[in-house]
Amino acid sequence: MFSLFKIRPNLFPSRHVSKLWLAMLLLSGHVAAMSDQALFEHAREAYAKRNELSLTEDVSQLNKQQYVLAPYAAYWLMLLRLEQADNAEVQAFMTQYADMAFVDRLRGEWLKALGKKQDWALFFEHYQHFKRTDNAVECYALYGKSQFEHQDVVAQAKKIWFSSADLPTSCTPLFDVMQQAGVLSTNDVWERLRLALHDGKLNVAKNIIARLPAFGKNNIALLDVANQTPKLLLTNKTVNVKINNKKTVLKTPSFKARDDIEVNFYALDRLARTSLNDAVTVNQQLQSQWSQADAAFAWGRIAYHAARNHHPQALEFYAKSNQTSLDKEQLAWMARAAMRAQNWDVLLDAIGRMNAEQQQEGAWRYWKGRAFKEKNMLVEANKILGPLSIERHYYGWLALEELGNVMNSPQLQYTPSELEVTAIASQPAIKRALALQKLDMRWEAKAEWVWATRDFDDKQLLAAAEYAQRQKWYDIAISTADNTKQLHDFNLRYPTPYRDLFRAAAVNENIDEAWIYGLTRQESRFMHYAKSGVGASGLMQLMPATAKWAAQRMGLRDYSHEMIHDINFNVGIGTYYMRYTLDMMNGQAVMATAAYNAGPSRARRWVADEPLEAAIYIETIPFSETRGYVQKVMANAQLYAPRLGHLAQSLKARMGTVPGRVKSEVILVDAE
């Protein structure tokens, strides 16, 4: 067994040894007096401050006391020592804690260190055991393989390359070697540059340009003009720019050299994002300057933005782009524009042009089946909708209804026994997960839980979900129950905590209790401390501005920001806002759900001139987050209704029809 703490003569000069040991003895006495939890918190603080000496003593004491979370303190110490620890020490640590959730994260950090040192023998010995997805590690692995001329390197590396993401620096040597060998072609570099520009990743694009000597320096400056004032660049012969803090007049790009063309494409794309009609007008004026292929590409970009903005000519613009290759998102929005126009032939054409992987997504299988059904091609429709109808998700429910079955309350196929639940609760990893949760180390707690349950069968998953629910760890209970394949318990997937509170709120605001549960399940999974990355808080994920606005409308003069964390207040304000959005949307629940997530003015903006099937309205919401949110909330509400004793109805009936746009629109102000 190795020692996590070794005193080396060169590390501690002799004149400091006595003071050091005195400090350690004093610290040891203080540490011994702490409770297990307090000692662990002390270790956590020591790690945050990178205090190796203090953390070492904490680890020793926690191990003596056999505290359930002692391995985490040892892990933190190993992370602090990783750069100076020898290979044998790291390997011994990973062997000792092989069954711990954190080992694979440690392995990843060690692999990066080994890759940086190009210790390929040891790297590949341990890389085969690495389970996580990490581009930095993957790039080191591919670079190492490239040294030995592995045949599969190029294809795997290009999967990483063709992305607009800002890739880790460990990928640079790999791409350097590939470019020098000619397997990363100049066209590959141009293609990734275009990806980055069209995804708005200007800094990433500029890094990619470093691999393109043919990209003029002036055009780098013109990219900033294209980003900030795209119409100015496209409609003028010269523009003013700053280069090295000096004002300079530059000619706008021509339509001949490739770097010029890419700057123009980028400007047109930026203009289409912010002012579609201007982009259409400008592009029509540029037709004589584009090549035929470039003109088709330009119309393809405009068509994409037109579809996302529900422009009535979106399909016309797509027709002008038929000589260019469309990417995944362009094809998805071509399909959405077609379904909004109920042009089933174009919808089938768009889906047919998708790659095999995209075609297998639930959305496109459902809409392909729907298109066949609308064309009265029932045999073809049923071949698609039949298999999809047994899948347990939004599109599966819709497919089932297309086949004529109204979804009733799901039958409970398996309920775990007390013995099974007790067996789960006794597992060390489950105990660690719960202990981490109680310390508000929620990320670590979930990681531990996922690791502990990774190989569970359906019965064990349901027993684990039942145990989590008893601990009021509702989000983990739901996600664990959701993972079953054959046996299910929908009481665990769709729990009903806070029933008295939600029932009272439903009565008070006169709204559907199933809708409240469906929305709250999606917002927070019933964890009252939940907080989003944008600052939403509580069971109903209220933004501070929304809560303050609603409190003022309700006449609550003593409102303070802290009240948002009170469960009763949070539900009261949340359901009041649900009622508000429902009133603003004239009682249309799908629109109200979209409004809750994205704001009332946006939800109203997305309606069509004529009444629209709600499923099509949802599918053509421009924001993918809101689109998925509304789908899940409505499917949740559908499943909650029978659980709450409400009459069963079809999902399509629950969602209804979204009314057409009226000429005299009500001016709405978002509460957010």
ZAMARGU-4260 file (C-alpha; in steps of 0.2 Angstrom, whole numbers, plus 5000, padded with zeros to 4 digits):
<rodrens>
0) 5000/5000/5000 | 5006/5017/4996 | 5007/5033/5006 | 4996/5048/5001 | 5008/5059/5010
5) 5027/5058/5009 | 5039/5070/5017 | 5054/5072/5006 | 5070/5081/5012 | 5071/5093/4997
10) 5053/5098/5000 | 5054/5103/5019 | 5071/5111/5024 | 5077/5104/5041 | 5075/5121/5050
15) 5057/5121/5046 | 5054/5102/5051 | 5051/5105/5070 | 5038/5119/5066 | 5030/5109/5053
20) 5027/5094/5065 | 5021/5105/5079 | 5008/5113/5067 | 5003/5095/5062 | 5002/5089/5080
25) 4991/5105/5085 | 4980/5102/5069 | 4978/5083/5073 | 4971/5087/5090 | 4959/5100/5083
30) 4954/5088/5069 | 4951/5074/5081 | 4938/5084/5090 | 4928/5087/5075 | 4912/5076/5070
35) 4914/5066/5054 | 4903/5078/5044 | 4913/5094/5051 | 4929/5085/5047 | 4924/5081/5029
40) 4918/5099/5027 | 4935/5105/5033 | 4944/5093/5021 | 4933/5100/5007 | 4938/5118/5012
45) 4956/5113/5012 | 4955/5106/4995 | 4947/5122/4989 | 4962/5131/4996 | 4974/5119/4989
50) 4981/5116/5007 | 4989/5099/5005 | 4996/5098/5022 | 4979/5101/5030 | 4970/5089/5018
55) 4982/5076/5022 | 4979/5076/5040 | 4960/5076/5037 | 4961/5061/5025 | 4971/5051/5039
60) 4958/5055/5052 | 4943/5052/5041 | 4950/5035/5036 | 4953/5031/5054 | 4935/5035/5058
65) 4929/5025/5043 | 4918/5039/5037 | 4907/5035/5022 | 4914/5049/5012 | 4932/5047/5017
70) 4936/5041/4999 | 4931/5058/4992 | 4944/5067/5003 | 4957/5055/4997 | 4952/5058/4979
75) 4954/5077/4982 | 4971/5074/4989 | 4976/5064/4974 | 4970/5077/4963 | 4981/5090/4972
80) 4996/5078/4971 | 4993/5072/4953 | 5007/5082/4944 | 5020/5077/4957 | 5014/5059/4961
85) 5023/5045/4952 | 5014/5033/4941 | 5014/5018/4953 | 5006/5029/4966 | 4992/5035/4954
90) 4989/5017/4948 | 4989/5010/4966 | 4976/5024/4971 | 4965/5019/4956 | 4966/5000/4961
95) 4961/5004/4979 | 4946/5014/4974 | 4942/5005/4958 | 4923/5004/4962 | 4921/5023/4966
100) 4912/5035/4954 | 4927/5047/4954 | 4940/5035/4948 | 4935/5038/4930 | 4937/5057/4932
105) 4954/5055/4940 | 4959/5043/4926 | 4954/5056/4913 | 4965/5069/4922 | 4979/5057/4923
110) 4977/5052/4904 | 4979/5071/4900 | 4995/5072/4910 | 5002/5056/4901 | 4997/5062/4884
115) 5005/5079/4887 | 5021/5069/4892 | 5018/5057/4877 | 5020/5042/4888 | 5010/5032/4876
120) 5013/5015/4883 | 5005/5019/4900 | 4993/5030/4891 | 4985/5017/4881 | 4986/5004/4895
125) 4974/5014/4905 | 4964/5023/4890 | 4955/5007/4886 | 4947/5008/4904 | 4941/5026/4902
130) 4922/5027/4900 | 4919/5046/4899 | 4918/5057/4884 | 4932/5070/4884 | 4938/5078/4868
135) 4955/5082/4877 | 4958/5064/4881 | 4951/5058/4864 | 4963/5070/4855 | 4978/5064/4864
140) 4973/5046/4860 | 4971/5050/4842 | 4988/5059/4842 | 4996/5045/4850 | 4989/5032/4838
145) 4995/5043/4823 | 5012/5040/4829 | 5010/5022/4825 | 5000/5025/4809 | 4983/5018/4815
150) 4971/5017/4800 | 4956/5023/4810 | 4964/5039/4816 | 4958/5051/4802 | 4940/5046/4802
155) 4938/5048/4821 | 4948/5064/4821 | 4937/5072/4808 | 4922/5068/4818 | 4930/5080/4831
160) 4936/5092/4819 | 4919/5096/4810 | 4912/5105/4824 | 4910/5124/4829 | 4915/5120/4847
165) 4930/5128/4854 | 4941/5112/4855 | 4954/5109/4869 | 4973/5114/4865 | 4977/5095/4866
170) 4969/5093/4849 | 4981/5106/4841 | 4996/5094/4839 | 4984/5081/4831 | 4977/5093/4818
175) 4994/5099/4815 | 5000/5082/4810 | 4985/5078/4800 | 4986/5095/4790 | 5005/5092/4787
180) 5001/5075/4780 | 4988/5081/4769 | 4974/5071/4777 | 4966/5086/4784 | 4963/5096/4768
185) 4962/5114/4764 | 4943/5111/4760 | 4941/5103/4777 | 4948/5119/4785 | 4936/5130/4775
190) 4921/5119/4779 | 4924/5120/4798 | 4927/5139/4796 | 4910/5140/4788 | 4902/5130/4802
195) 4910/5141/4815 | 4904/5157/4806 | 4886/5151/4804 | 4885/5146/4822 | 4891/5163/4827
200) 4907/5157/4834 | 4918/5171/4828 | 4933/5168/4840 | 4933/5150/4835 | 4933/5155/4817
205) 4948/5166/4819 | 4958/5152/4826 | 4953/5141/4812 | 4959/5155/4800 | 4976/5153/4806
210) 4977/5137/4796 | 4972/5146/4780 | 4987/5156/4774 | 4976/5162/4759 | 4964/5171/4771
215) 4969/5189/4769 | 4972/5200/4784 | 4960/5213/4779 | 4946/5200/4778 | 4949/5196/4796
220) 4945/5214/4800 | 4930/5213/4789 | 4923/5198/4798 | 4920/5210/4813 | 4911/5222/4801
225) 4901/5208/4795 | 4897/5203/4813 | 4892/5221/4818 | 4885/5229/4803 | 4882/5216/4790
230) 4871/5226/4778 | 4884/5240/4778 | 4897/5228/4772 | 4886/5220/4758 | 4879/5236/4751
235) 4895/5248/4751 | 4911/5247/4741 | 4922/5253/4756 | 4920/5252/4775 | 4930/5260/4790
240) 4938/5248/4801 | 4951/5249/4815 | 4967/5239/4813 | 4980/5240/4827 | 4970/5255/4834
245) 4971/5265/4818 | 4956/5269/4807 | 4958/5262/4790 | 4947/5262/4775 | 4945/5245/4767
250) 4937/5239/4751 | 4923/5227/4754 | 4925/5209/4748 | 4924/5204/4730 | 4915/5188/4725
255) 4930/5179/4717 | 4942/5173/4731 | 4936/5161/4743 | 4940/5171/4758 | 4930/5186/4751
260) 4916/5174/4748 | 4916/5167/4765 | 4915/5185/4773 | 4900/5189/4762 | 4891/5173/4766
265) 4894/5177/4785 | 4888/5195/4783 | 4872/5188/4774 | 4869/5175/4787 | 4871/5188/4801
270) 4859/5200/4791 | 4846/5186/4789 | 4846/5183/4808 | 4842/5201/4812 | 4833/5207/4797
275) 4826/5194/4786 | 4818/5205/4773 | 4833/5216/4771 | 4843/5200/4768 | 4831/5194/4755
280) 4832/5211/4746 | 4851/5212/4747 | 4853/5194/4741 | 4842/5198/4726 | 4854/5212/4722
285) 4869/5201/4723 | 4863/5187/4711 | 4873/5193/4697 | 4889/5193/4707 | 4887/5175/4715
290) 4892/5160/4705 | 4877/5148/4703 | 4883/5137/4717 | 4886/5151/4729 | 4869/5159/4725
295) 4861/5142/4729 | 4870/5142/4745 | 4865/5159/4750 | 4847/5156/4747 | 4849/5140/4758
300) 4855/5151/4772 | 4841/5163/4770 | 4828/5149/4768 | 4834/5142/4785 | 4832/5159/4794
305) 4815/5162/4785 | 4808/5145/4791 | 4813/5149/4809 | 4804/5165/4807 | 4789/5157/4800
310) 4791/5168/4784 | 4777/5164/4771 | 4790/5162/4757 | 4802/5150/4766 | 4798/5136/4755
315) 4801/5147/4740 | 4818/5151/4746 | 4822/5133/4749 | 4817/5129/4731 | 4830/5142/4725
320) 4843/5132/4735 | 4840/5115/4727 | 4858/5115/4720 | 4867/5115/4736 | 4869/5103/4750
325) 4859/5107/4766 | 4865/5104/4783 | 4855/5095/4797 | 4847/5110/4804 | 4842/5117/4787
330) 4833/5101/4782 | 4824/5101/4799 | 4818/5118/4796 | 4813/5114/4778 | 4803/5100/4785
335) 4795/5112/4798 | 4791/5125/4786 | 4782/5111/4775 | 4772/5105/4789 | 4767/5123/4794
340) 4761/5125/4776 | 4754/5107/4776 | 4764/5103/4761 | 4766/5084/4764 | 4776/5081/4748
345) 4789/5094/4753 | 4789/5087/4771 | 4793/5069/4764 | 4806/5076/4752 | 4815/5086/4767
350) 4815/5070/4778 | 4821/5059/4763 | 4836/5071/4761 | 4841/5069/4779 | 4855/5057/4784
355) 4850/5040/4791 | 4854/5045/4809 | 4843/5060/4808 | 4829/5051/4800 | 4828/5039/4814
360) 4825/5053/4827 | 4807/5051/4835 | 4801/5068/4827 | 4805/5063/4809 | 4798/5046/4810
365) 4782/5053/4817 | 4780/5067/4804 | 4785/5055/4790 | 4771/5043/4796 | 4759/5058/4798
370) 4764/5064/4780 | 4760/5047/4773 | 4743/5046/4782 | 4738/5064/4776 | 4742/5057/4759
375) 4731/5042/4762 | 4745/5030/4761 | 4740/5021/4776 | 4751/5005/4773 | 4767/5016/4773
380) 4761/5026/4787 | 4757/5011/4799 | 4774/5003/4795 | 4782/5019/4803 | 4769/5023/4816
385) 4767/5005/4823 | 4784/5003/4829 | 4785/5021/4835 | 4769/5019/4845 | 4777/5007/4858
390) 4790/5019/4863 | 4787/5029/4879 | 4789/5047/4874 | 4780/5062/4866 | 4781/5056/4848
395) 4777/5038/4854 | 4761/5044/4862 | 4756/5054/4846 | 4760/5039/4835 | 4749/5028/4846
400) 4734/5040/4844 | 4736/5040/4825 | 4733/5022/4826 | 4717/5024/4834 | 4722/5021/4852
405) 4718/5033/4866 | 4731/5033/4879 | 4724/5027/4896 | 4732/5026/4913 | 4748/5015/4911
410) 4747/4999/4920 | 4760/4997/4934 | 4770/4982/4929 | 4781/4980/4944 | 4782/4986/4961
415) 4798/4982/4971 | 4797/4973/4987 | 4803/4979/5004 | 4817/4967/5004 | 4823/4974/4987
420) 4822/4992/4993 | 4832/4987/5008 | 4845/4978/4998 | 4847/4994/4988 | 4848/5005/5003
425) 4862/4995/5011 | 4874/4997/4996 | 4889/5008/5000 | 4888/5018/4984 | 4870/5022/4988
430) 4874/5027/5005 | 4888/5038/4999 | 4876/5046/4986 | 4864/5050/5000 | 4877/5057/5011
435) 4883/5068/4997 | 4866/5074/4994 | 4863/5079/5012 | 4879/5089/5011 | 4872/5099/4996
440) 4886/5091/4985 | 4872/5088/4972 | 4883/5085/4956 | 4894/5073/4966 | 4878/5064/4973
445) 4870/5062/4956 | 4887/5056/4948 | 4888/5043/4963 | 4870/5037/4960 | 4872/5035/4942
450) 4888/5025/4944 | 4880/5014/4958 | 4865/5010/4947 | 4874/5009/4930 | 4872/4990/4929
455) 4856/4988/4938 | 4842/4978/4930 | 4824/4984/4929 | 4819/4977/4946 | 4834/4985/4954
460) 4831/5002/4946 | 4813/5002/4952 | 4819/4997/4970 | 4832/5011/4969 | 4819/5024/4963
465) 4807/5019/4977 | 4821/5021/4989 | 4826/5038/4982 | 4808/5044/4982 | 4806/5039/5001
470) 4821/5050/5004 | 4812/5064/4994 | 4825/5064/4981 | 4812/5066/4968 | 4823/5070/4953
475) 4834/5055/4955 | 4819/5044/4958 | 4811/5050/4942 | 4827/5048/4931 | 4830/5031/4939
480) 4813/5025/4935 | 4814/5032/4918 | 4829/5021/4914 | 4819/5004/4914 | 4817/4995/4898
485) 4804/4981/4901 | 4796/4983/4918 | 4789/5000/4923 | 4781/5009/4938 | 4773/5025/4932
490) 4770/5030/4951 | 4789/5032/4952 | 4791/5041/4935 | 4776/5053/4939 | 4776/5056/4957
495) 4763/5067/4966 | 4772/5076/4980 | 4765/5092/4988 | 4748/5086/4983 | 4738/5097/4995
500) 4748/5112/4990 | 4746/5109/4971 | 4727/5104/4973 | 4724/5121/4983 | 4733/5131/4970
505) 4724/5123/4956 | 4707/5127/4964 | 4713/5145/4969 | 4719/5149/4951 | 4706/5138/4942
510) 4718/5129/4932 | 4721/5110/4928 | 4731/5102/4942 | 4738/5089/4929 | 4745/5104/4920
515) 4753/5111/4936 | 4761/5094/4939 | 4767/5092/4921 | 4775/5109/4921 | 4783/5107/4939
520) 4790/5090/4934 | 4798/5097/4919 | 4804/5113/4928 | 4812/5106/4944 | 4808/5087/4946
525) 4800/5093/4962 | 4817/5098/4970 | 4813/5114/4979 | 4831/5120/4979 | 4833/5118/4960
530) 4841/5133/4952 | 4844/5135/4933 | 4859/5143/4925 | 4850/5159/4921 | 4844/5161/4939
535) 4827/5153/4940 | 4823/5146/4957 | 4812/5134/4966 | 4799/5121/4962 | 4792/5131/4948
540) 4808/5139/4942 | 4803/5157/4944 | 4815/5171/4938 | 4817/5184/4951 | 4810/5198/4939
545) 4794/5187/4936 | 4792/5184/4954 | 4793/5202/4959 | 4782/5207/4944 | 4769/5194/4949
550) 4770/5199/4968 | 4766/5217/4964 | 4751/5212/4953 | 4745/5202/4968 | 4747/5216/4979
555) 4761/5209/4990 | 4769/5224/4996 | 4781/5216/5008 | 4789/5205/4994 | 4808/5201/4995
560) 4819/5191/4984 | 4821/5178/4998 | 4803/5173/4997 | 4806/5165/4980 | 4813/5150/4990
565) 4798/5147/5001 | 4789/5132/4994 | 4771/5140/4997 | 4776/5157/4990 | 4785/5149/4975
570) 4770/5138/4970 | 4758/5152/4973 | 4767/5164/4962 | 4771/5150/4949 | 4752/5145/4947
575) 4747/5164/4947 | 4759/5166/4932 | 4752/5150/4924 | 4734/5158/4925 | 4741/5174/4918
580) 4749/5166/4903 | 4733/5155/4900 | 4722/5171/4900 | 4734/5180/4888 | 4733/5165/4877
585) 4714/5164/4877 | 4714/5148/4887 | 4726/5139/4875 | 4737/5128/4886 | 4750/5124/4873
590) 4753/5143/4870 | 4752/5146/4889 | 4766/5133/4892 | 4777/5141/4878 | 4773/5158/4886
595) 4779/5152/4904 | 4795/5146/4896 | 4799/5160/4883 | 4787/5174/4887 | 4770/5179/4881
600) 4775/5190/4867 | 4785/5176/4859 | 4771/5163/4861 | 4759/5175/4852 | 4772/5179/4838
605) 4773/5160/4834 | 4755/5158/4829 | 4750/5156/4810 | 4738/5167/4800 | 4726/5152/4801
610) 4721/5140/4815 | 4735/5127/4817 | 4736/5110/4825 | 4745/5112/4841 | 4757/5098/4837
615) 4763/5108/4822 | 4764/5124/4832 | 4775/5116/4845 | 4786/5107/4832 | 4789/5124/4823
620) 4794/5134/4839 | 4811/5142/4835 | 4819/5138/4851 | 4824/5120/4853 | 4824/5122/4872
625) 4806/5129/4872 | 4800/5116/4859 | 4806/5101/4870 | 4799/5109/4885 | 4782/5111/4879
630) 4782/5094/4872 | 4787/5086/4889 | 4775/5097/4899 | 4760/5092/4889 | 4765/5074/4888
635) 4768/5074/4907 | 4751/5082/4910 | 4743/5069/4899 | 4750/5055/4910 | 4746/5064/4927
640) 4728/5067/4923 | 4722/5049/4926 | 4734/5048/4941 | 4725/5063/4949 | 4708/5055/4945
645) 4704/5066/4930 | 4695/5060/4914 | 4707/5052/4901 | 4708/5061/4884 | 4719/5060/4870
650) 4735/5070/4870 | 4730/5078/4853 | 4714/5083/4861 | 4723/5090/4877 | 4734/5101/4866
655) 4720/5106/4854 | 4721/5119/4840 | 4731/5135/4841 | 4719/5149/4834 | 4725/5160/4819
660) 4732/5177/4821 | 4720/5191/4823 | 4722/5208/4815 | 4721/5218/4831 | 4734/5210/4842
665) 4735/5214/4860 | 4752/5222/4865 | 4760/5211/4877 | 4774/5214/4889 | 4784/5199/4895
670) 4786/5198/4914 | 4804/5192/4913
</rodrens>
